[in-house]
Amino acid sequence: MKKKGVSPVIATVLIVMITVMAVGILASFVIPMIEDMLEGSTSCFEVMDHIEIVDDIQYTCYNSSAGAEETRVRVRRAMEDVDVDGIYVELDFETYEIIEDPHPKVDMLDRDGDEANAKLPKAGARTYIFDEVSERVEVGIILPGGSICEIEGKNLNECRDPIS
């Protein structure tokens, strides 16, 4: 009895076709998943250059005097077209997501030192005052949909002049 096998050319063509089909099927699942994952990071990348901690010894500092212990952080939003839902602030002992207005643990002041709402103004600054002393602050933005983008961190110094 003679046994016949598959010719090497046909075997090669079948292996190539199976490989192409496997890559196509895998790509149809992997590419959309990667696009979804990159969408959030792209949003953060667009915001990074437009939000900053203002480096000011009066408005971005800590006060360790007894009875007046606080940390102040001034955040500036440089462009109007950056859409944010809130601010994320991490101090030494606590993390704050400032979305609601008024926030129960945070005081907010506008550029003139008057009480302000939680929303970071378009093309403006807001000073956030916390009832704890922290020598370092990390600030981020809360995007629509709840994604948090860490923007910047700074070491703080003792405040020079109190805000009246």
N, C-alpha and C positions, 0 to 999 in steps of 0.2 A: 504494500500500500504506500502510495506517494503522499507525503504531507506537503501542503502548500502554505506558505507564510505570506504576510503582508510585505509588499515591496518596500524598500527603504524610503523611496520618494513619497509614497502614500503615508507611511508612518510619520515622516517629517511634517507633511502638510497637516495631518491630524493633530499633532502636538502643537504646531503653531496656531491652528484654529482654536484649540482648547485654551491655550494660553491667552489669546486675544479675547475670547469670551470671558474668561475669568477676570482679566484686568478690567474689562468693560463693566461687568457686574459689580466688582469691588468699587470701582470709581463712582458708580451711580449712588452708592451709599456713603462713601468716605468724603467725597467732594462737598455735598451739602452739609455734612456734619462739620467739616473744617470751616466752611463759609459762615455757619452760625456761630462758631467759636470766635472767629476773627471779627465778627461784626461788633461785639462789645469792646474789644481792644482797639478797634479803629475809632470808635466814639471817644474813648479815653485819649487817644493820640491827638485828636482834633481839639480837645479841651486843654491839654497840658500847657500850651503857651499862652493861654488867655486868662488863666487864674493864677494868682500868686499871693504869698504871704508878704505883707508890707513890712519891710525891715525898718522899724521906727522904735526907738527906745521908750517912747511914751505910750505907743499903742500896741506893740507886740513885745510883751515883757511879763515878768511876774513880780508880785509884791508879797514879801514874806513878813511884813510888819504884823505884830500881834493885833488881832481884831480886824485887820484889813487884808487878810490873805486872799490873793486872787491871781489869776493868770489872764492876760489879755492877748487876743490875737486879732489883728486886722488883716482882712482878706480883700483883695482887689480883683474885680472882674474887668478885664480890659476890652472885651468886645461884646457888643449887644447881641450878636447872632448865636452865641453859645447858650444852649438851652440846658438849664440845671433845675433840679427839684429841691436841692438842699445842699448843706455843707456837712462834711464828715470831719470831726476833730478828735484826735487821739492825744491825750495828755499822759502823764506818768501813771495815773491810777484809774483813769476812766476814759471811755470812748463815748462821744456824743454824735448822734445823728440829728442835725438841726433841720427839721422839715416843718414841724408844726409851729404855729404862731399864736400866742407866745410860748416859748419853750419853758418848761417848769424849772430847769436848773441853770439856764443861761440868760444873762442880760445882753441886750444888743444896742449898740449906739451907731448913729450915722456919722458922716464925716464932720458934722458940727458938734458932736457930743450929745445930741438929743436922742431920746429913746427911739428905737426903730423896730421894724418887724424883722422876722427871721430871713426873709427872702433877700438874697444877695442882689443888689441893684444892678441893672444893666449898665455897663461902663461906669462903675462906681465901686465904693468900698464900704465895708461894714466891720465894726469892731465887736467881737464876741468876748464876753467877760464870764469867767468860770470861777466858782468858789473853792478853788484848790490851787496850791502852788505846784507848778511844773517847770522844770528847767529845759524841757524839750517839748515841741509840738509837731504833730504830723497833721497835714490838712489834705482833704480830698473832696471830691465833688460827687454828689449823688445825682446820677442822670435819670431822665424819665425811664421808668421801668425798674428802677431800684439798683442798677449797677453802680458800684462805688469805684471811682478812679482816684488812686492816691496821686496827689499832685506834687507836694513838697513837704520837706521837714526842715525844722530850724532849731538850733539851740538858742535858748532865751537868756536874757540878762535881767538884772534887777531893774524895775521901772525907775525912771528919774523923777518925773513929775506926775502927781496923781491927776486923774481925769476928774474935773469938777462937775 
